[in-house]
Amino acid sequence: MITRTRLAAGACALLAALAAGMAFPAGASAGEPTGEDAPKVDLVLDVSGSMRTRDIDGGTRMAAAKQAFNEVLDATPEEVQLGIRTLGADYPGDDRKTGCKDTAQLYPVGPLDRTEAKTAVATLAPTGWTPIGPALLKAADDLDGGAGSKRIVLISDGEDTCAPLDPCEVAREIAAKGIGVTIDTLGLVPSTKLRKQLSCIAEATGGTYTSVEHTDELTDKVNQLVDRAADPVVTPVATEGADACAKAPTLKSGLYTDREEFGQQRWYRVDVEPGQELRASVSVGADRAVNPSYGVLLRAVTVHGREIVRGEAAGNGRTDVLSTGLRYPKAESEEDDAAAEAVCLQVTNSFSVASGVKTTPGLPLELTVDVVDGPGDSDDVAAFGLGRGWWLLGLLVLVGFVAGLLWGWLSRWRFAIWRTN
């Protein structure tokens, strides 16, 4: 089991945030923002019989969804290609096999005709089953193709009724395809079981889960998610780490994705020129039920196996993504033609699962690599931890010392005056 001190964890988390937030150089060969293809959004709406329930602002859940959709359609950015898919909208019968196939594209993903889309939404009436899994599979097909951002927004008031096609497993399957689809989920009922299922679906693809109980909340959240799809995105590049440093792929600055088996090591190489600094961070997601004690270790080592620096983090079951990072500044060389240093990055995890839980495919891993110009001053290096913050710390210590002396002198003076009086 990987262990850590609180200080190390805090520093690693800070470095991970810094590394992940750094802008990549213009010559980056991976993870560059893409904007050539139009962003696509598929709104997936639950139209099952339970949507007749009147518990949202005095009206039915279906009425709230229709009102929210109409306002969202009015506010959708011109550059976004939007579609609407339904589940449970057409089959009112009791045959489970037929009901679990009840998903249809109400409005195709493409340039938005607001009048046509609103007319289609107006025809909806709560009808049948809740085949969330099949609807997500079809929605992923609706968005397939192109390199722009792709987002599914699922709105439901109940759990899937078509198991064993588990929606959470479906979401993991969509994520494993590597087509870059993010699934956000919104629950219309404050139910623990619904929250658990919708959270699992969202987390499998890096999306979000939100519980909404009012029409304006639903409108605002869907608008936010549609707008987010129009923002420039960084597309991770799929890579495959090796089981040893000597076999590892050489990476440039960028954002990469991989899969790592439980307890497995993954190796990657980065070339660092004299005077440059390597900043790296890694995030490993628990996209299935895992045991509550786990950790992630990121090490930078030389090709000969000597450790340079490490970052580590541990979890206790309360978070589904664990991240850590590191920095390695390489000193300037007096030789003009000094060769770059090959630095090996090792990613190790200590996740484990109970018996019966699938271990394949491996856990999703996201690696950020950034090679930048090194620090300008010799004291501004990662080895010092606080860098220039030591000046502030020294000043605070000095101020505290002087304040203590003054307080002691005043206390003695007041005590002397008291004795005299």
N, C-alpha and C positions, 0 to 999 in steps of 0.2 A: 504494500500500500504506500502510495506516495504521501509524504508528510510535508508540512510547511509551517513556518512561524507566521504570526499575524503581520509582522513587518514585511516579510517577503511577499505575502499574498497581496498586501496593499500596493506594494511597489509594482508587482507583476500586473495587477489589474490596471494601474495607471499607465504602465508602458503599453499594455495591450490596446487601451483606448487611444493613446497617442499614435501608436503604429497604424491602427485601423483607420484613424482619421486623417492621416497624411495624404496629400495629393500626390499622385504618381507623376514622374517626369514625362515630358512630351514624347520621349522615345520608348515608353513602356510598351512591351510587346504583349501584355496580358492584362485583363481586367480594365480595359479602357472604356470610358462612357460610350454608349451607343445611342444614336438618335436617328439613324437612317430609316429604320422601319417604324411605322406608326405604332404607338402603344395600343394594346388590346385589353379590353375588360369584358368578362362574361358575368352578368348578374344572374345568379341561380336562386330562384325563389321557390320556397315550399308552398304548394297550393293544396296540401292535404286537408282532409275534413276538419281537423282541429283548428284550422285558421278561421273557422266561423266563430270561435270563442270571442265574447265581447269583454275584453279586459284591458284595452289600450285606449286611454282617454275617452272612455264611454262608448267606443265603437269596436268593431271587430278587428282582429289582427289583420285580416285581408284588406280592410279599408285603410288601415294605417300603412300597410305596405304599398298599396296603390297610390296613396297620396305622396308618400316618400319617393316612389319611382317617378311620378310626374314632375316633381320638383328637381330630382336628380337629372332627368332628361333635359330639362330646361337649362341646367347649369353645366352640363357636360362640355368640356373643352372641345373645340373643333377638331383638334389633331387626334383625339381619342376615337378609336374604332370600338363601338360598344354593341354588345349583344345581350339578349335575355333568354335564359333557359328556365323551364319549369320542371318541377317534379310533383307527381300526384295530381295533375290538373285534368286528366282525361278519363280515367277509369274509375267508376264509382262502385264496382262490384266487390265481391268477397274472395275472388280467386287470387291467392297470394302470388302465384307465378306470373300472372298477367299484371297484377298491381305493381310488382317489383320491376317491370319494364316500362313503367309509365313516366317517361321523361321525354321532353320534346323541346326543340329550339323554337321559341316563340318569335324571336326577332334575330336574324343572323348577325354575327359579328362582322362589322364593316362600317363604312361611313354612315353617320346617324341621320335618319329622317325622323325628326321629333314627332311630327303628326302621326306618322305610320306606327311608330313605337308606342305612343300613348294610346292609340286606337287598339293595338294588340293587348296592352295591359288592361284596358277597360273591359275586355271580354272575359277575364279570368274569374272563376268562381271556385271556392273550396270544394274539393271533390274526393280524393282517394287516399292512397298510401303515402309512405315517406321513404322512397328509394334514394337515399342520399348517396350511397356508394356508386350505383349505376349512373346517377346524374353527374357526379364528379368526373367519372371516366369519360363521359360524352363531352363534358365541358372542356376537358383537357384537349380532346380532339378538335373542338371548335376553335381553340387558340393555337393549334399546332402550325408551325411555319413562321418564318421571319425571325429577326434577331431583336426586335423591340421588346419592351417590357410586356409581360402577360400576367394578368391578375384575374382570379376567380373570386367573386364576392358571394358567399353562400348565406342566405337568410332563412332561418328555420325556427319553428316553435316546438319541435319535438325530436326525439331520437329516431335514428334509422330503424325502419321496420322490416328490413330485407336482409338481415344477417342470414347466413355466415359471410356475405360479402361485406366485411367490416370496413366502414368508411375511413377509419384511421389507417388500416392497411392499404386501402386504395390511395390515400394521400401519400403514403410512403412510396408506393409504386410510381405515382406521378413524379415525385421528387427524384426517384432513381433513374427516370428516363433522361434526365438532364436537359429538358426543354425549357427550363427557366420559368416555370409557372409558380406563382405565389397564391396561396389560398387564404383569404381572410374570412372569418366566420362571425355572424351576428346571431345571438340567441334572443328570441322574443319572450322567453319565459325564464324567470329566475330559478332554474332547476339545477340541482347539483349534478345529476346524471347527464343532462343536456350540456352543461358547462364542461364537464369532463370530456365528452365526446367531441364537441366542437373545438375545444382547446387542443386536443390531440391532433385533429385534422389540420388546424392552423400551424401548430408547432412543427409538424412534419415537413412543411415547405417554407418555414421562416415567416409565416404570416401572423396575424393577430386575431385574438378572440375578444369580442365585446358583447356585454349583456345590455340590451336596450329595453326600456319599458314605456317609452313615450314616442309619439310620432316624430316630434322635432329632433329627438336624439337619433332616431333611425335615419332621418333625412341628412342630418349633419354628418353622421359617420359614413354613410355610403358616399356622400359628396367628397368627403376627405379621402376615401380610398380611391375613388375615380380620379381625383386630382393628383394623387400620389403616383398613379400609373403614368401620368403625363410628364413627371419629373425625369430628368436624365438619370439613367441607371448605369451601374457598373456591372458588366456581365462577367461572372467568374469563368475562368478557363479550366476545363477538366484536365487533371493530370493524374499520374499514377506513381506514387512513391515506391521506393525499393526497400528491400529488407536489409540493405547494407549501404554504407556510405559510398563504397566504390561503384555500386550499380545505380546510384541515385541520379535522377534527371536534373539538369542544370536549369535553374529558374531565373528569369529577369524580374525586375520590379513589376508587381501586378497582384491580382487576386485570383486564387486557385481553389478548386474543390477536389476532394478525393473521398475515398471511403476507407475506414480503418476498422479491421476486425477487433473484437474484444481482446484487450491485453496485447495487441500487436504493436510493433514498432514500424514507423514509416520514415524514410530518409529522403532528403532533398539537398541539392547543392546550390550555393550562390557564390559567384565570384565578386570579391570586394577589392577594389583598387586602393593603393596607399592614399590616405587622406579622405577616404570615404567612410560612411557609417552605415552599418546594416541594422535595419529596424524590422523586426518580424513579430507577428502575432498569430495565434492559432485559436480556433474555436471548434469544439467538438460537441455535437448535439445528441442528446438522448432521445431518439425518435421512437423509442419503445419503452416499456416498463423495465427499469433497471433497479438493482439493489441500492440502498440509500447511501452508501459510502463509496466515493469514487474520486479520481483525480486525473489531472492532465499535466504532462511534463513536456516542455520545449527546451531543447539543449542546442547550443552552437558549439561544435567541436572542430578541431583540425582534422585533416585527412589522416593523421596518424593516431587519432583517437583522444587527444588531449582536450579536456573540456575548457571552453573559453568563458562562457556565461550561460546561465539557465534561467528559465521562468517556470513557475509551477503554481497550480491552483487546485483546491480540493472542494468537494461539495458534499452535502448531507441529504440530498434528495429533494431539496426545496427549489432547485433550479434545473431547467432542462438543457441549458447551454452553459458550458464551462470554457472560459477563455483565459489565456495568459500570453505574455509577450516578453521580448528581450531587445537589448540594444548592444551593438558591438562596434565601437569606433576603431578603425585601423589607423595607426600613426602614419604620418608623412614619412617618405623615404628620401634619403639624400641622393639616391640614384634616380636619374631621369627616366630610365627604362625599366624600373622595378616592376616585376610581374605581379599580377593580381593574386590574391590569396583565395583558394577554394575553401569555403566554409561549409561544413555539413550541418544541416538542421535535422534534428531527431525529434519526432513526435511520438510520445508514448501515452497510453491511457490505461487506467485501472478500473474501467467500468466492468460490471458483471451483471448477469441476469439469472433469474430463477429458472428452474427446470420447466420446459414447455414453451419458453419464450424464444422466438426465432433469433438466431445470431447472424444470419445472413439476410440481406447484404450488410456490410459493415456500417459502422456509425458514420454519419455525414461529417466531414471535416472541411473547414474553410481556413486557408492559409493566406496571410497577407505578407508580401515581401516588398520592402522599400529600401533601395540603396541610394543614399543622398550624400551631399558633401558633408564631410566631417565637421565637428565643432571647431570654432575658431581659436579658442583658448585651451591651454593644456589642462586647466582645471575643470573644464566643462565636459566631463566624460561620464559615461554610465557607471563606471566603477565607484564614483563618489556618491552615487545615489541621489543626493539633493542638488548636485551641481552648484550653481551660484547661490542656491538657497542656504549654503553654509554661512554666507555673510549675514543674511537675515537672522539666522539662528544665533550667531555670535552677538549681534546687536541686541537681540532679546535677552540673552544671558547677561550682558553688561547692564542693560536697563534694569533687569531684575535685581542684580547685585547692588546697584546704586540705590534703588528704591528700598531694599532691605536695610541698608545702612541708615538712610534717612528715617525710616520708620523706627529703627532701634534707638536712634538719637532722640527723636521726639518722645518716644515712650519713656526713656530715662529722664528727660527734662520734665515731663508732666508728673512723673513719680516724685522727682525732687521738689517741685512746686507744692505738691500735695502734702509732703512731709513737713515742709516749711510752714504751711498754713495750719 
